[in-house]
């Protein structure tokens, strides 16, 4: 699998009566079996504000990849895809609970995520082989 792009952002209200500004979206664009796909992960922003209570991540900048500050919202979709490779068959997922978010990120190697993002910044893409990013219990 070739990772082409990882990004995340806070949603903003499109209409005054919507709740979009309570959510973050994380995206990972990748090539799998010669097809470019994007996985969109939507989750409640509050989970990110509480991230240090149930993971080794902290709110704000997680690490630096080259000149780029990488934030938690930038890596959620990538971590989800690495944790559950079957997500290559999905376009979107909605993470409803902190427990579900914890499941996706708890066994992911921060070092490997950083290496992927550094390659992405340096070369414009990063190769990921299988699910070797998932730590064994």
C-alpha positions as CSV (number, residue, x, y, z in Angstrom):
1,X,0.0,0.0,0.0
2,X,1.3,3.5,-0.9
3,X,0.2,6.4,1.3
4,X,-0.2,9.5,-0.7
5,X,-1.6,12.0,1.8
6,X,-2.6,12.3,5.5
7,X,-4.4,15.3,6.8
8,X,-6.9,16.3,9.4
9,X,-9.0,19.4,10.1
10,X,-11.8,20.8,12.3
11,X,-15.1,21.1,10.7
12,X,-16.9,24.4,10.7
13,X,-20.6,25.2,10.6
14,X,-22.1,25.3,7.2
15,X,-25.5,26.4,8.6
16,X,-26.2,28.1,11.9
17,X,-28.4,25.1,13.1
18,X,-25.8,22.4,12.5
19,X,-23.4,20.8,14.9
20,X,-20.4,20.4,12.5
21,X,-18.1,22.5,14.6
22,X,-18.1,19.7,17.3
23,X,-16.3,17.3,14.9
24,X,-12.9,16.7,13.4
25,X,-12.2,14.8,10.1
26,X,-9.1,12.9,9.4
27,X,-8.3,11.7,5.8
28,X,-5.7,9.3,4.4
29,X,-5.3,8.9,0.6
30,X,-3.6,5.7,-0.5
31,X,-3.1,3.4,-3.4
32,X,-4.2,-0.2,-2.9
33,X,-4.2,-2.8,-5.7
34,X,-3.5,0.0,-8.2
35,X,-6.5,2.0,-7.1
36,X,-6.3,5.4,-5.4
37,X,-8.8,5.6,-2.5
38,X,-9.4,8.0,0.4
39,X,-10.6,7.0,3.9
40,X,-12.5,9.7,5.8
41,X,-12.7,9.3,9.6
42,X,-15.1,11.6,11.5
43,X,-15.0,11.8,15.3
44,X,-16.1,14.1,18.1
45,X,-13.5,16.8,18.7
46,X,-13.9,16.3,22.5
47,X,-12.2,12.9,22.2
48,X,-9.1,14.7,21.0
49,X,-9.2,17.1,23.9
50,X,-9.3,14.1,26.2
51,X,-6.7,12.0,24.3
52,X,-4.0,12.1,27.0
53,X,-6.4,10.4,29.4
54,X,-6.7,7.2,27.4
55,X,-3.6,7.1,25.2
56,X,0.1,8.1,24.9
57,X,-0.9,10.9,22.6
58,X,-1.3,14.5,23.6
59,X,-3.6,17.2,22.3
60,X,-1.8,19.5,19.9
61,X,1.3,18.7,17.9
62,X,2.2,15.0,18.2
63,X,5.5,15.2,16.3
64,X,7.3,16.9,13.5
65,X,7.7,15.4,10.0
66,X,10.3,17.4,8.2
67,X,9.0,21.0,8.4
68,X,5.4,19.9,9.1
69,X,3.9,19.8,12.6
70,X,1.7,16.7,12.7
71,X,-1.4,16.9,14.8
72,X,-3.5,14.0,16.2
73,X,-6.2,14.8,13.7
74,X,-3.7,14.3,10.9
75,X,-3.0,10.7,11.8
76,X,-6.3,9.2,13.0
77,X,-7.3,7.9,9.6
78,X,-3.9,6.4,8.9
79,X,-3.8,4.8,12.4
80,X,-7.3,3.4,11.8
81,X,-6.3,2.0,8.4
82,X,-3.2,0.4,9.8
83,X,-5.1,-1.1,12.8
84,X,-7.9,-2.5,10.6
85,X,-6.7,-3.2,7.0
86,X,-10.3,-4.2,6.1
87,X,-11.1,-0.5,6.1
88,X,-9.6,-0.4,2.5
89,X,-13.1,-1.5,1.6
90,X,-14.7,1.6,3.2
91,X,-14.9,5.2,2.3
92,X,-16.0,6.6,5.6
93,X,-16.1,5.7,9.2
94,X,-17.6,7.5,12.2
95,X,-16.0,7.0,15.6
96,X,-18.8,7.3,18.1
97,X,-17.0,6.6,21.4
98,X,-13.7,7.2,23.1
99,X,-13.4,3.4,23.5
100,X,-13.7,3.0,19.7
101,X,-11.0,5.7,19.1
102,X,-8.8,4.0,21.7
103,X,-9.1,0.7,19.9
104,X,-7.8,2.2,16.7
105,X,-4.8,4.0,18.2
106,X,-3.7,2.1,21.3
107,X,-1.5,-0.5,19.5
108,X,-0.1,1.7,16.8
109,X,3.6,2.5,16.8
110,X,4.1,6.2,17.1
111,X,7.6,5.7,15.6
112,X,6.2,4.0,12.6
113,X,3.6,6.7,12.1
114,X,6.3,9.3,12.3
115,X,8.5,7.4,9.7
116,X,5.5,7.2,7.3
117,X,4.8,10.9,7.6
118,X,8.5,11.8,7.2
119,X,8.6,9.7,4.0
120,X,5.4,11.4,2.9
121,X,6.9,14.8,3.4
122,X,10.2,13.9,1.9
123,X,9.2,11.8,-1.1
124,X,5.5,12.7,-1.6
125,X,4.5,9.1,-0.7
126,X,5.2,6.4,1.8
127,X,5.1,2.6,1.3
128,X,3.4,0.5,4.0
129,X,3.6,-3.2,3.9
130,X,0.6,-5.1,5.3
131,X,-0.3,-4.4,8.9
132,X,3.2,-4.5,10.5
133,X,2.3,-1.2,12.2
134,X,0.1,-3.0,14.7
135,X,2.1,-4.0,17.8
136,X,1.7,-7.6,19.0
137,X,0.1,-7.9,22.4
